Amino acid sequence: MGALITWWIWTNWRNANPDVDASKVYILNSAVSSQIVKTIADAEGFKNETTLTGFKWMGNRAEELRAEGNHVILSWEESIGYMPGHTLDKDGVSAAAVFAEIAAFLNAEGKSLQDQLYALYNRYGFHLVRSTYWMVPAPEVTKKLFATLRADLKFPTKIGQAEVASVRDLTIGYDNSKPDNKPVLPLSTSSEMVTFFLKTGSVTTLRASGTEPKIKYYIELITPPGKTQNDLASVISELDQLEADVVATLLRPQQFGLIPRK
């Protein structure tokens, strides 16, 4: 849904404003949302910014950017909702209206939502997201697991066969993709959150729940452009393997006594 709304709002904004500098146009999404916004932004010339999870971060950042003379045309977090237009909080009514508009347009073109989604995957690469969680037997286990991951800042350099390009740890304020190893995003010291960016382009984030004894993970498998619906089965197989590698390398459920989701 996020991919389709991003495509629709950007395409219509660009058509209505062909002479406006695209580098002053922003679509925001959260740190646990799909990277497809960044992929589309990089290809089309507009800006994508990532915020911490929650609409207070996206709303505040949207207001700041607009005050600087920029155009924020959409913000979203896929597990919570969408913030189209000038709203500074999630707006389900507006999002539903936008999605209905997309469906009506595609229907008039003789296409389905699925057809358009595969067209986007063909143009920008598959972006398949999978998220779930493992239960933690005790709070100290969560602390121990994340402390083990970041011990002496020697994070895992491979997840399965995929090499890690960079790591962002918002709990301690570390991002080795930046010259000073400092993340652009604010620290989140009250909760554990570590993201691994792979050289393949794929991304995985581990995040401790703030309200329940859970460690959540968010995995996004990203492929090169050019693939079609016929490639879906093989892409899902790649995602299955990446998920297994994330669990074995980062979570290590047997070592830490984690309990699988029922």
Secondary structure, DSSP 4 states (H G I P E B T S, - for coil): -HHHHHHHHHHHHHHH-TTS-GGGEEEEEETTS-THHHHHHHHHS-EEEEE-SSHHHHHHHHHHHHHTT-EEEEEEETTTEEEETT-SS--HHHHHHHHHHHHHHHHHTT--HHHHHHHHHHHH--EEEEEEEEE-SSHHHHHHHHHHHTGGG---SEETTEEEEEEEETTTTEETTSTTS--SSPP-TTS-EEEEEETTS-EEEEEE-SSSSEEEEEEEEE--TT--GGGHHHHHHHHHHHHHHHIIIII-HHHHT-EE--
